[in-house]
Amino acid sequence: PTTTFTNCLAYECTAQPLGAQAITANYCGFEAGTDIAAYLGATGNIQTVDATTFYNAAANDYSLKAGSVAVDAGTVITECNPDIAGNARPAGPSFDMGAYEFPNYNVWTKVEKTIIKDVIKVNRVSANTIAVFAPKGSDIKIYTILGSAVYSAKSTSGSFEVNAMPHGVYLIESTVAGSRTVKKISL
C-alpha cells in the first residue's frame, strides 16, 4: 500500500524524510537539497522550507511566521481542522502546510512588528493557570491567536496569575508609558 502525506513540512530531516517506500506527498514542503524525486509527481510540493518558515525553529516553535512559504500553500484536509493549537483553518485564502495555521492576518501584522522577547515572561503554574511577569503599571491584554480578547488587567505588582487558560496559542500585550510589547505564547 502507498502512504500518503498531505500538508506536511519536513525540516532538518534526512535526505529522504519520508523514507524510500511507496509514498505520495501532496502539498508538502521540504528543504532545498532534499531528495524528493520520488514525490515530485505529486501536486503542490515545494522545496524551499528553511528556518525562516517557522516562528522560532531553534526553540522548537514550528508555528508559521509572517511571510512563510507554507502560508496558504496547502490544501483542504477536513480532518486537520482545527489545527494542532485549536485554531480554525483556513485563516487566509487557503489552508497552510504544517501543523499550525498562520493566524488572522490583520491581528498578526499589527503585532508582529512590535514583538520584543523577554520583556513579558510567562510561566505555567498549573494545567489552566499561568503567571505573567510584566512591568509594574502595565496594561495587560491577552488575545487568542485569532484576535479575540480573553483577559485584560493592570499589572499593579509586576506579576499576577491568570486562571482558566485552556491550551492554545495566545498573544500577550503589555503597554506602559506609551511603550507596547507583545509576546506570543503557546500553552
Backbone as a printed PyTorch tensor [residue, N CA C, xyz], in Angstrom:
tensor([[[  0.8240,  -1.2010,   0.0000],
         [  0.0000,   0.0000,   0.0000],
         [  0.8650,   1.2600,   0.0000]],

        [[  0.3190,   2.3060,  -0.5740],
         [  1.0070,   3.5840,  -0.6350],
         [  0.6110,   4.4390,   0.5620]],

        [[  1.5920,   5.0650,   1.1870],
         [  1.3430,   6.0020,   2.2770],
         [  1.2310,   7.3900,   1.6730]],

        [[  0.2440,   8.1540,   2.1310],
         [  0.0310,   9.4940,   1.6010],
         [  0.2590,  10.5370,   2.6780]],

        [[  1.0420,  11.5570,   2.3570],
         [  1.2840,  12.7060,   3.2290],
         [  0.7060,  13.9290,   2.5400]],

        [[ -0.0270,  14.7450,   3.2900],
         [ -0.6160,  15.9620,   2.7320],
         [ -0.4140,  17.1070,   3.7220]],

        [[ -0.0270,  18.2750,   3.2120],
         [  0.1920,  19.4880,   4.0180],
         [  1.2770,  19.3100,   5.0770]],

        [[  2.2420,  18.4610,   4.8540],
         [  3.3170,  18.2130,   5.8210],
         [  4.5150,  19.1150,   5.5350]],

        [[  5.2630,  19.4030,   6.5870],
         [  6.5220,  20.1320,   6.4470],
         [  7.6400,  19.2660,   6.9950]],

        [[  8.7070,  19.0860,   6.2150],
         [  9.8720,  18.3190,   6.6470],
         [ 11.0450,  19.2830,   6.7650]],

        [[ 11.5630,  19.4210,   7.9820],
         [ 12.6490,  20.3630,   8.2360],
         [ 13.7080,  19.6870,   9.0910]],

        [[ 14.9760,  19.8680,   8.7210],
         [ 16.1140,  19.2420,   9.3980],
         [ 15.9210,  17.7310,   9.5290]],

        [[ 15.5780,  17.1250,   8.3970],
         [ 15.3660,  15.6830,   8.3380],
         [ 16.4880,  15.0360,   7.5290]],

        [[ 16.3560,  13.7720,   7.2970],
         [ 17.3270,  13.0510,   6.4800],
         [ 17.1370,  13.4170,   5.0120]],

        [[ 17.9910,  12.8770,   4.1600],
         [ 17.9250,  13.1670,   2.7260],
         [ 16.5970,  12.7220,   2.1240]],

        [[ 16.0030,  11.6600,   2.6700],
         [ 14.6860,  11.2080,   2.2450],
         [ 13.7820,  11.1990,   3.4800]],

        [[ 13.1980,  12.3460,   3.8430],
         [ 12.4640,  12.4470,   5.1010],
         [ 11.2530,  11.5400,   5.2170]],

        [[ 10.6720,  11.1370,   4.1080],
         [  9.5070,  10.2680,   4.1590],
         [  9.8530,   8.8180,   3.8730]],

        [[ 11.1400,   8.5260,   3.7850],
         [ 11.5720,   7.1570,   3.5360],
         [ 11.6050,   6.8320,   2.0560]],

        [[ 12.0030,   5.6150,   1.7430],
         [ 12.1550,   5.2030,   0.3520],
         [ 10.9990,   4.3420,  -0.1340]],

        [[ 10.0790,   3.9970,   0.7570],
         [  8.9440,   3.1610,   0.3550],
         [  7.9800,   3.9530,  -0.5320]],

        [[  6.9200,   3.2860,  -0.9810],
         [  5.9540,   3.9360,  -1.8650],
         [  5.2530,   5.0690,  -1.1110]],

        [[  5.5050,   6.2900,  -1.5440],
         [  4.9900,   7.4760,  -0.8610],
         [  4.2990,   8.3820,  -1.8740]],

        [[  3.1780,   8.9410,  -1.4680],
         [  2.5670,  10.0280,  -2.2150],
         [  2.6040,  11.2320,  -1.2960]],

        [[  3.1570,  12.3310,  -1.7620],
         [  3.2260,  13.5670,  -0.9850],
         [  2.5590,  14.6750,  -1.7830]],

        [[  1.5000,  15.2290,  -1.2320],
         [  0.7830,  16.3360,  -1.8710],
         [  0.8300,  17.5530,  -0.9640]],

        [[  1.1290,  18.7060,  -1.5440],
         [  1.1680,  19.9660,  -0.8040],
         [  2.0620,  19.8590,   0.4380]],

        [[  3.2450,  19.3090,   0.2470],
         [  4.2120,  19.1740,   1.3360],
         [  5.4150,  20.0710,   1.0600]],

        [[  6.0590,  20.4940,   2.1190],
         [  7.2230,  21.3540,   1.9900],
         [  8.4720,  20.6640,   2.4810]],

        [[  9.5590,  20.8170,   1.7290],
         [ 10.8330,  20.1840,   2.0550],
         [ 11.9530,  21.2110,   1.9600]],

        [[ 13.0810,  20.8930,   2.5620],
         [ 14.2560,  21.7630,   2.4650],
         [ 14.9010,  21.6070,   1.0930]],

        [[ 15.5770,  22.6640,   0.6590],
         [ 16.3590,  22.5860,  -0.5700],
         [ 17.4130,  21.4950,  -0.3860]],

        [[ 17.6560,  20.7290,  -1.4130],
         [ 18.6540,  19.6680,  -1.3360],
         [ 18.0950,  18.3330,  -0.8750]],

        [[ 16.8440,  18.3040,  -0.4440],
         [ 16.2270,  17.0430,  -0.0370],
         [ 15.9050,  16.2270,  -1.2740]],

        [[ 16.1720,  14.9200,  -1.2120],
         [ 15.9020,  14.0310,  -2.3380],
         [ 14.4110,  13.7050,  -2.3580]],

        [[ 13.6620,  14.5080,  -3.0930],
         [ 12.2240,  14.2770,  -3.1580],
         [ 11.7790,  13.8650,  -4.5580]],

        [[ 12.7110,  13.3700,  -5.3410],
         [ 12.3950,  12.9980,  -6.7260],
         [ 11.2150,  12.0320,  -6.7880]],

        [[ 11.1440,  11.1220,  -5.8360],
         [ 10.0600,  10.1420,  -5.8450],
         [  8.7130,  10.7840,  -5.5460]],

        [[  8.7210,  11.9660,  -4.9310],
         [  7.4680,  12.6150,  -4.5400],
         [  7.0660,  13.7110,  -5.5120]],

        [[  7.9280,  14.0800,  -6.4470],
         [  7.6830,  15.2480,  -7.2830],
         [  6.5230,  15.0860,  -8.2570]],

        [[  6.1020,  13.8640,  -8.5160],
         [  4.9650,  13.6540,  -9.4010],
         [  3.6600,  14.0870,  -8.7490]],

        [[  3.7140,  14.3410,  -7.4670],
         [  2.5230,  14.7230,  -6.7230],
         [  2.2220,  16.2090,  -6.9340]],

        [[  1.1820,  16.6870,  -6.3120],
         [  0.6860,  18.0480,  -6.5240],
         [  1.1110,  19.0000,  -5.4110]],

        [[  1.5570,  20.1990,  -5.7850],
         [  1.7240,  21.2880,  -4.8460],
         [  2.9190,  21.2530,  -3.9170]],

        [[  3.8740,  20.3660,  -4.1280],
         [  5.0320,  20.2960,  -3.2380],
         [  5.9810,  21.4680,  -3.4790]],

        [[  6.6550,  21.9040,  -2.4230],
         [  7.6550,  22.9660,  -2.5280],
         [  8.9600,  22.4740,  -1.9160]],

        [[ 10.0440,  23.0550,  -2.3220],
         [ 11.3540,  22.6420,  -1.8260],
         [ 12.1230,  23.8710,  -1.3470]],

        [[ 11.4470,  24.7130,  -0.5610],
         [ 12.0530,  25.9590,  -0.0890],
         [ 11.8820,  26.1540,   1.4170]],

        [[ 11.6310,  25.0890,   2.1550],
         [ 11.4530,  25.1920,   3.6100],
         [ 12.8150,  25.3830,   4.2730]],

        [[ 12.8990,  26.3590,   5.1620],
         [ 14.1050,  26.5640,   5.9650],
         [ 13.6830,  27.1610,   7.3080]],

        [[ 14.6370,  27.5760,   8.1300],
         [ 14.3280,  28.0910,   9.4650],
         [ 13.3960,  29.2980,   9.4070]],

        [[ 13.4580,  30.0720,   8.3280],
         [ 12.6130,  31.2580,   8.2390],
         [ 11.1470,  30.9170,   7.9730]],

        [[ 10.8610,  29.6520,   7.7150],
         [  9.4810,  29.2060,   7.5380],
         [  8.7250,  29.2860,   8.8610]],

        [[  9.4650,  29.1110,   9.9760],
         [  8.8490,  28.9460,  11.2840],
         [  9.0870,  30.1530,  12.1870]],

        [[  8.2260,  30.2920,  13.1860],
         [  8.3350,  31.3980,  14.1230],
         [  9.6790,  31.3740,  14.8440]],

        [[ 10.0730,  30.2030,  15.3810],
         [ 11.3580,  30.0910,  16.0760],
         [ 11.7920,  28.6240,  16.1040]],

        [[ 12.2610,  28.1290,  14.9780],
         [ 12.6450,  26.7220,  14.8640],
         [ 13.7390,  26.3500,  15.8590]],

        [[ 14.6450,  27.2700,  16.1620],
         [ 15.7370,  26.9790,  17.1080],
         [ 15.2070,  26.6400,  18.4920]],

        [[ 14.0410,  27.1710,  18.8340],
         [ 13.4230,  26.8940,  20.1370],
         [ 12.2910,  25.8710,  19.9950]],

        [[ 12.2710,  25.1430,  18.8800],
         [ 11.2490,  24.1310,  18.5980],
         [  9.8380,  24.6940,  18.5160]],

        [[  9.7100,  25.9470,  18.1220],
         [  8.4000,  26.5540,  17.8800],
         [  8.2010,  26.5420,  16.3710]],

        [[  7.4330,  25.5650,  15.9050],
         [  7.2460,  25.3720,  14.4700],
         [  5.9480,  25.9900,  13.9500]],

        [[  5.3980,  26.9410,  14.6960],
         [  4.2780,  27.7000,  14.1520],
         [  4.8330,  28.5730,  13.0270]],

        [[  3.9810,  28.9190,  12.0940],
         [  4.4300,  29.6530,  10.9130],
         [  4.5820,  31.1360,  11.2200]],

        [[  5.5500,  31.7570,  10.5740],
         [  5.7420,  33.1980,  10.7600],
         [  5.2930,  33.9390,   9.5180]],

        [[  5.1270,  35.2340,   9.6700],
         [  4.7020,  36.0690,   8.5450],
         [  5.6700,  35.8970,   7.3860]],

        [[  5.1390,  35.7500,   6.1920],
         [  5.9540,  35.5970,   5.0010],
         [  6.4190,  34.1750,   4.7470]],

        [[  6.0320,  33.2390,   5.5830],
         [  6.4490,  31.8400,   5.4220],
         [  5.9740,  31.2810,   4.0870]],

        [[  6.8280,  30.4580,   3.4600],
         [  6.4530,  29.8230,   2.1910],
         [  5.3040,  28.8440,   2.3750]],

        [[  5.0410,  28.4230,   3.6110],
         [  3.9870,  27.4420,   3.8760],
         [  2.6080,  28.0720,   4.0460]],

        [[  2.5400,  29.3940,   4.2400],
         [  1.2470,  30.0620,   4.4210],
         [  0.4630,  30.0220,   3.1130]],

        [[ -0.7650,  29.5450,   3.1960],
         [ -1.6810,  29.4320,   2.0530],
         [ -1.1640,  28.5010,   0.9570]],

        [[ -0.2110,  27.6350,   1.2550],
         [  0.3690,  26.7380,   0.2520],
         [ -0.1880,  25.3190,   0.3460]],

        [[ -1.0970,  25.0730,   1.2830],
         [ -1.6440,  23.7310,   1.4720],
         [ -2.9580,  23.5370,   0.7340]],

        [[ -3.6290,  22.4560,   1.1150],
         [ -4.9270,  22.1230,   0.5360],
         [ -5.8750,  21.7260,   1.6640]],

        [[ -7.1420,  21.6560,   1.3690],
         [ -8.1510,  21.3470,   2.3880],
         [ -8.0010,  19.9110,   2.8850]],

        [[ -7.8980,  19.7680,   4.1950],
         [ -7.9580,  18.4590,   4.8510],
         [ -8.9150,  18.6380,   6.0260]],

        [[-10.1400,  18.1640,   5.8800],
         [-11.1430,  18.4090,   6.9220],
         [-10.7570,  17.7790,   8.2520]],

        [[ -9.9940,  16.6960,   8.2340],
         [ -9.5750,  16.0350,   9.4710],
         [ -8.5680,  16.8720,  10.2650]],

        [[ -7.9420,  17.8450,   9.6360],
         [ -6.9440,  18.6990,  10.2990],
         [ -7.4900,  20.0940,  10.5720]],

        [[ -8.7750,  20.1740,  10.8030],
         [ -9.4110,  21.4460,  11.1370],
         [-10.2060,  21.2390,  12.4080]],

        [[ -9.7850,  21.8530,  13.4990],
         [ -8.8100,  22.9180,  13.6430],
         [ -7.3760,  22.3990,  13.5930]],

        [[ -6.4190,  23.3530,  13.6260],
         [ -5.0080,  22.9640,  13.6230],
         [ -4.6090,  22.4220,  14.9970]],

        [[ -3.3440,  22.1150,  15.1830],
         [ -2.8610,  21.4910,  16.4090],
         [ -3.0410,  22.3820,  17.6440]],

        [[ -3.1350,  23.6950,  17.4360],
         [ -3.3350,  24.6340,  18.5470],
         [ -4.8120,  24.9690,  18.7530]],

        [[ -5.6870,  24.3590,  17.9490],
         [ -7.1190,  24.5990,  18.1090],
         [ -7.6700,  25.7500,  17.2910]],

        [[ -6.8680,  26.2820,  16.3780],
         [ -7.3030,  27.4050,  15.5450],
         [ -7.9680,  26.9020,  14.2690]],

        [[ -9.0380,  27.5680,  13.8790],
         [ -9.7870,  27.1720,  12.6830],
         [ -8.9380,  27.3550,  11.4280]],

        [[ -9.1380,  26.4580,  10.4830],
         [ -8.4970,  26.5470,   9.1750],
         [ -9.5590,  26.7780,   8.1260]],

        [[ -9.3130,  27.4990,   7.0790],
         [ -8.1300,  28.3270,   6.8600],
         [ -8.3110,  29.6970,   7.5080]],

        [[ -7.2000,  30.3420,   7.8390],
         [ -7.2380,  31.7090,   8.3700],
         [ -7.0750,  32.7110,   7.2370]],

        [[ -6.5550,  32.2480,   6.1290],
         [ -6.3760,  33.0900,   4.9470],
         [ -7.1340,  32.4710,   3.7900]],

        [[ -6.7030,  32.7230,   2.5600],
         [ -7.4120,  32.2110,   1.3870],
         [ -7.3550,  30.6920,   1.2340]],

        [[ -6.3260,  30.0420,   1.8150],
         [ -6.1810,  28.5940,   1.6690],
         [ -5.6050,  28.0060,   2.9480]],

        [[ -5.6760,  26.6880,   3.0830],
         [ -5.0410,  26.0090,   4.2090],
         [ -3.5310,  26.2220,   4.1390]],

        [[ -2.8810,  26.2080,   5.2720],
         [ -1.4210,  26.2900,   5.3250],
         [ -0.8360,  24.8830,   5.4060]],

        [[  0.4070,  24.7340,   4.9860],
         [  1.1390,  23.4840,   5.1990],
         [  1.5590,  23.4340,   6.6580]],

        [[  1.6760,  22.2380,   7.1930],
         [  2.1690,  22.0790,   8.5500],
         [  1.0560,  21.9430,   9.5760]],

        [[  1.4620,  21.7520,  10.8290],
         [  0.5190,  21.5120,  11.9200],
         [ -0.1910,  22.7760,  12.3740]],

        [[  0.4350,  23.9540,  12.1360],
         [ -0.1230,  25.2150,  12.6100],
         [ -0.6370,  26.0570,  11.4520]],

        [[ -1.8140,  26.6010,  11.6160],
         [ -2.3730,  27.5590,  10.6550],
         [ -1.8630,  28.9470,  11.0500]],

        [[ -1.3500,  29.6920,  10.0630],
         [ -0.9240,  31.0540,  10.3600],
         [ -2.1570,  31.8510,  10.7500]],

        [[ -2.0700,  32.6480,  11.8070],
         [ -3.2660,  33.3070,  12.3460],
         [ -3.8110,  34.4260,  11.4690]],

        [[ -4.9120,  34.9720,  11.9190],
         [ -5.5910,  36.0790,  11.2640],
         [ -4.5880,  37.1290,  10.8200]],

        [[ -4.5640,  37.4420,   9.5640],
         [ -3.5650,  38.3490,   9.0090],
         [ -3.5900,  39.7280,   9.6460]],

        [[ -4.7490,  40.3180,   9.8170],
         [ -4.8270,  41.6730,  10.3410],
         [ -4.2680,  41.7690,  11.7510]],

        [[ -4.6330,  40.8410,  12.6310],
         [ -4.1400,  40.8610,  14.0020],
         [ -2.6350,  40.6310,  14.0170]],

        [[ -2.1600,  39.6190,  13.2950],
         [ -0.7380,  39.2760,  13.3580],
         [  0.1340,  40.3840,  12.7850]],

        [[ -0.2490,  40.9520,  11.6580],
         [  0.5440,  42.0130,  11.0520],
         [  0.6740,  43.1810,  12.0180]],

        [[ -0.3860,  43.4740,  12.7300],
         [ -0.3860,  44.5940,  13.6550],
         [  0.6080,  44.3660,  14.8040]],

        [[  0.7040,  43.1380,  15.3200],
         [  1.5320,  42.9290,  16.4990],
         [  2.9230,  42.3950,  16.2010]],

        [[  3.1210,  41.7110,  15.0930],
         [  4.4270,  41.0900,  14.8740],
         [  5.5320,  42.1390,  14.7890]],

        [[  5.2420,  43.2990,  14.3230],
         [  6.2470,  44.3490,  14.1950],
         [  6.7620,  44.8250,  15.5460]],

        [[  6.0340,  44.5350,  16.6360],
         [  6.4120,  45.0710,  17.9420],
         [  6.8550,  43.9960,  18.9330]],

        [[  7.0580,  42.7690,  18.4720],
         [  7.4290,  41.7140,  19.4070],
         [  8.8460,  41.9430,  19.9320]],

        [[  8.9660,  41.9840,  21.2280],
         [ 10.2650,  42.1190,  21.8910],
         [ 10.3380,  41.0030,  22.9210]],

        [[ 11.2570,  40.1090,  22.7660],
         [ 11.3760,  38.9650,  23.6710],
         [ 11.8250,  39.4010,  25.0620]],

        [[ 11.3810,  38.6680,  26.0610],
         [ 11.8260,  38.7560,  27.4490],
         [ 11.3920,  40.0130,  28.2020]],

        [[ 10.5840,  40.8800,  27.6220],
         [ 10.0240,  41.9820,  28.3970],
         [  8.8350,  41.4530,  29.1960]],

        [[  8.0840,  40.5380,  28.5780],
         [  6.9900,  39.8480,  29.2500],
         [  7.4430,  38.4060,  29.4400]],

        [[  7.3170,  37.8960,  30.6410],
         [  7.6450,  36.4910,  30.9060],
         [  6.3870,  35.7820,  31.3720]],

        [[  6.2260,  34.5340,  30.9430],
         [  5.0530,  33.7490,  31.3080],
         [  5.5230,  32.3770,  31.7570]],

        [[  5.0080,  31.9330,  32.8970],
         [  5.2950,  30.5870,  33.3900],
         [  3.9800,  29.8790,  33.6470]],

        [[  3.9090,  28.5930,  33.3260],
         [  2.7190,  27.7990,  33.6350],
         [  2.7850,  27.4200,  35.1130]],

        [[  1.7170,  27.7170,  35.8510],
         [  1.6310,  27.3880,  37.2690],
         [  0.9450,  26.0430,  37.4470]],

        [[ -0.1200,  25.8140,  36.6920],
         [ -0.8450,  24.5470,  36.7190],
         [ -1.4400,  24.3310,  35.3370]],

        [[ -2.2700,  23.3010,  35.1930],
         [ -2.8190,  22.9720,  33.8800],
         [ -3.5560,  24.1440,  33.2470]],

        [[ -4.2550,  24.9540,  34.0460],
         [ -5.0570,  26.0460,  33.4860],
         [ -4.6480,  27.4230,  33.9830]],

        [[ -3.5090,  27.5460,  34.6630],
         [ -3.1100,  28.8240,  35.2530],
         [ -1.7120,  29.2070,  34.7850]],

        [[ -1.5560,  30.4900,  34.4210],
         [ -0.2380,  30.9990,  34.0570],
         [  0.1190,  32.1580,  34.9790]],

        [[  1.4110,  32.3400,  35.1930],
         [  1.9100,  33.5040,  35.9150],
         [  2.5180,  34.4390,  34.8830]],

        [[  2.1110,  35.7020,  34.9140],
         [  2.5890,  36.7000,  33.9680],
         [  3.4510,  37.6990,  34.7170]],

        [[  4.6470,  37.9410,  34.2130],
         [  5.5610,  38.9230,  34.7840],
         [  5.7390,  40.0240,  33.7500]],

        [[  5.2760,  41.2260,  34.0910],
         [  5.3310,  42.3620,  33.1720],
         [  5.6640,  43.6070,  33.9850]],

        [[  6.1510,  44.6440,  33.3340],
         [  6.4990,  45.8500,  34.0790],
         [  5.3430,  46.3590,  34.9400]],

        [[  5.6570,  46.7650,  36.1520],
         [  4.6570,  47.3090,  37.0700],
         [  3.9680,  48.4960,  36.4140]],

        [[  2.6500,  48.5270,  36.5160],
         [  1.8740,  49.5940,  35.9090],
         [  1.4480,  49.3110,  34.4790]],

        [[  1.8230,  48.1650,  33.9310],
         [  1.4580,  47.8050,  32.5590],
         [ -0.0320,  47.5150,  32.4460]],

        [[ -0.5960,  47.9220,  31.3360],
         [ -1.9240,  47.4520,  30.9650],
         [ -1.7070,  46.1630,  30.1980]],

        [[ -2.2770,  45.0670,  30.6790],
         [ -2.0700,  43.7460,  30.0820],
         [ -3.3430,  43.2950,  29.3890]],

        [[ -3.1940,  42.8260,  28.1550],
         [ -4.3090,  42.2370,  27.4270],
         [ -3.8250,  40.9180,  26.8430]],

        [[ -4.6800,  39.9140,  26.9110],
         [ -4.3550,  38.6100,  26.3310],
         [ -5.3930,  38.3150,  25.2550]],

        [[ -4.8850,  37.9200,  24.0670],
         [ -5.7390,  37.6260,  22.9190],
         [ -5.5000,  36.1890,  22.4640]],

        [[ -6.5480,  35.5770,  21.9060],
         [ -6.3200,  34.3240,  21.1930],
         [ -5.5270,  34.6780,  19.9510]],

        [[ -4.9610,  33.7070,  19.3000],
         [ -4.1560,  33.9700,  18.1190],
         [ -5.0110,  34.5310,  16.9850]],

        [[ -6.3270,  34.3840,  17.0860],
         [ -7.2210,  34.9330,  16.0740],
         [ -7.7140,  36.3320,  16.4300]],

        [[ -7.2410,  36.8710,  17.5700],
         [ -7.5340,  38.2490,  17.9030],
         [ -8.6620,  38.4990,  18.8810]],

        [[ -9.2800,  37.4540,  19.4300],
         [-10.3350,  37.6440,  20.4220],
         [ -9.7170,  37.9200,  21.7790]],

        [[-10.1390,  39.0020,  22.4410],
         [ -9.6280,  39.3460,  23.7680],
         [-10.1780,  38.3560,  24.7900]],

        [[ -9.2830,  37.7900,  25.6380],
         [ -9.7220,  36.8440,  26.6680],
         [ -9.3820,  37.3270,  28.0740]],

        [[ -8.5580,  38.3790,  28.2060],
         [ -8.1750,  38.8750,  29.5230],
         [ -7.6590,  40.3010,  29.4030]],

        [[ -7.9850,  41.1210,  30.4120],
         [ -7.4970,  42.4880,  30.4370],
         [ -7.3580,  42.9180,  31.8920]],

        [[ -6.2110,  43.5120,  32.2680],
         [ -5.9880,  43.9750,  33.6440],
         [ -4.8020,  44.9230,  33.6690]],

        [[ -4.5960,  45.5610,  34.7990],
         [ -3.4340,  46.4130,  35.0250],
         [ -2.5040,  45.6520,  35.9720]],

        [[ -1.2270,  45.5900,  35.6340],
         [ -0.2330,  44.9270,  36.4810],
         [  0.1730,  45.8980,  37.5880]],

        [[ -0.3350,  45.6640,  38.7970],
         [ -0.0390,  46.5820,  39.9020],
         [  1.2190,  46.1990,  40.6670]],

        [[  1.5950,  44.9110,  40.5860],
         [  2.7620,  44.4760,  41.3560],
         [  3.9020,  43.9740,  40.4880]],

        [[  3.6900,  43.8640,  39.1840],
         [  4.7200,  43.3340,  38.2890],
         [  4.5350,  41.8690,  37.9740]],

        [[  3.6640,  41.1870,  38.7440],
         [  3.3630,  39.7830,  38.4390],
         [  1.9490,  39.4650,  38.9080]],

        [[  1.3210,  38.5430,  38.2220],
         [ -0.0230,  38.1050,  38.5940],
         [ -0.3220,  36.7880,  37.9030]],

        [[ -1.3730,  36.1170,  38.3700],
         [ -1.7810,  34.8460,  37.7810],
         [ -3.0670,  35.0320,  36.9910]],

        [[ -3.1760,  34.2690,  35.9210],
         [ -4.3900,  34.2470,  35.1160],
         [ -4.8890,  32.8120,  35.1180]],

        [[ -6.1220,  32.6230,  35.5650],
         [ -6.7260,  31.2870,  35.6620],
         [ -7.5650,  30.9810,  34.4290]],

        [[ -7.9310,  29.7180,  34.2950],
         [ -8.8240,  29.2370,  33.2290],
         [ -8.2780,  29.5410,  31.8420]],

        [[ -6.9990,  29.3030,  31.6270],
         [ -6.3710,  29.4850,  30.3090],
         [ -6.2410,  28.1140,  29.6440]],

        [[ -7.1550,  27.7720,  28.7380],
         [ -7.0460,  26.4770,  28.0680],
         [ -5.8180,  26.4250,  27.1620]],

        [[ -5.4310,  25.2280,  26.7750],
         [ -4.2940,  25.0720,  25.8700],
         [ -4.5720,  25.8170,  24.5740]],

        [[ -3.5470,  26.4360,  24.0140],
         [ -3.6840,  27.1740,  22.7660],
         [ -2.5300,  28.1350,  22.5890]],

        [[ -2.6220,  28.9550,  21.5680],
         [ -1.6100,  29.9640,  21.2770],
         [ -2.2310,  31.3280,  21.5660]],

        [[ -1.5090,  32.1740,  22.3090],
         [ -2.0250,  33.4720,  22.7310],
         [ -1.0140,  34.5740,  22.4400]],

        [[ -1.5130,  35.7950,  22.3550],
         [ -0.6790,  36.9790,  22.2720],
         [ -0.9180,  37.7690,  23.5490]],

        [[  0.1610,  38.1050,  24.2650],
         [  0.0640,  38.9030,  25.4790],
         [  0.6560,  40.2680,  25.1660]],

        [[ -0.1620,  41.2960,  25.3720],
         [  0.2410,  42.6670,  25.0820],
         [  0.4200,  43.4280,  26.3920]],

        [[  1.5420,  44.0960,  26.5260],
         [  1.8240,  44.9460,  27.6880],
         [  2.0750,  46.3590,  27.1820]],

        [[  1.3130,  47.3190,  27.7280],
         [  1.5170,  48.7150,  27.3670],
         [  1.7980,  49.4990,  28.6430]],

        [[  2.9400,  50.1910,  28.6900],
         [  3.2970,  51.0070,  29.8470],
         [  4.0300,  52.2450,  29.3340]],

        [[  3.6310,  53.3920,  29.8190],
         [  4.2640,  54.6700,  29.4570],
         [  4.3910,  54.8380,  27.9380]],

        [[  3.3600,  54.4210,  27.2120],
         [  3.3510,  54.5890,  25.7630],
         [  4.1520,  53.5580,  24.9920]],

        [[  4.8220,  52.6470,  25.6820],
         [  5.6080,  51.6050,  25.0180],
         [  4.8080,  50.3120,  25.0200]],

        [[  4.6780,  49.7000,  23.8500],
         [  3.8770,  48.4880,  23.6840],
         [  4.7620,  47.3090,  23.3520]],

        [[  4.5360,  46.1940,  24.0640],
         [  5.2750,  44.9620,  23.8210],
         [  4.2830,  43.8320,  23.6720]],

        [[  4.5380,  42.9190,  22.7340],
         [  3.6710,  41.7810,  22.5270],
         [  4.5230,  40.5210,  22.5150]],

        [[  4.0270,  39.4910,  23.1770],
         [  4.7300,  38.2090,  23.1750],
         [  3.7340,  37.1200,  22.8270]],

        [[  4.1570,  36.2120,  21.9820],
         [  3.3470,  35.0560,  21.6030],
         [  3.7030,  33.9090,  22.5370]],

        [[  2.6870,  33.2430,  23.0820],
         [  2.9380,  32.0870,  23.9350],
         [  2.0940,  30.9130,  23.4620]],

        [[  2.5610,  29.7330,  23.7240],
         [  1.8200,  28.5090,  23.4190],
         [  1.6700,  27.7360,  24.7080]],

        [[  0.4440,  27.4310,  25.0820],
         [  0.1700,  26.6900,  26.3190],
         [ -0.2810,  25.2960,  26.0040]]])
